[in-house]
Amino acid sequence: MRSVVRVSGLVQGYGRDPVIAGLDLELGPGVTGLLGPNGAGKSTLLRTLATVTPPLEGEVHVLGEHVRSERTARAARREIGYLPQDFGYFGSHSVHDFVRYCAWLREVPSARIAEATAAALRRVGLAERSGARMKTLSGGMIRRAGIAAAVVGSPALVLLDEPTVGLDPAQRLEFRELVRSLDGSAVVLSTHLVEDVAAVCERVLVLDGGSVRFTGTPAALAERAVPGASGDTELERGYMAVLGAATPVTGTTGAPA
């Protein structure tokens, strides 16, 4: 299975205290759920994978290319769709113009931009609102527009930071179908919603204190559940048990997900 992104010896943080210390990670096509408490380093990791923040130490490779300069970072960004927790937009732009602009920023070929934009809007159910101004949208619709911007042009690596915040239950089900449709892409889904991980992810990473506490399948994480652990499902109890463990644990992963 081809490697889409590979990280080795990653040290990342702000100031003197590292948020991530010595992380190794390799991902191929498929959906990986990123779980962890607030402050675990999830958003920091996504910003690093998106080439927004250069590593303090270590290496990031995207599609086999070592990202170590502005030139290589720009080339990598053509293949990266990134939805941060908070993303900026011009309120006067239409939904269509916002997604098209994001495609242009990522250097989607001009001959493909129109159809790629239309396809992304259809995927998130905003085709009928494509002419609406961004400032008139509800919070859930703005989030869906952000997801469209992340997947426009079918990038090889899709990074989604809390993508279902503001979505109602029906929209979350639609989001899950969208993620399942991203065949061929490596998708990293950072969330606090364990049920979303159970529904769409083939692999789970649990970060805590800047280190990987668990890597494996959702089923393997559920097997880590112990009597008395908090949670309403086996997966939640397994997750909470991992956070309380003294040493990192590894599930059955096989080849990179």
Secondary structure, DSSP 4 states (H G I P E B T S, - for coil): ---SEEEEEEEEEETTEEEEEEEEEEE-SEEEEEE--TTSSHHHHHHHHTTSS--SEEEEEETTEE--SHHHHHHHHTTEEEE-SS----TTSBHHHHHHHHHHHTT--HHHHHHHHHHHHHHTT-GGGTTSBGGGS-HHHHHHHHHHHHHTT--SEEEEESTTTT--HHHHHHHHHHHHT-TT-EEEEE-S-HHHHHHH-SEEEEEETTEEEEEE-HHHHHTT--TT---SSHHHHHHHHHHH-SS-EE----S--
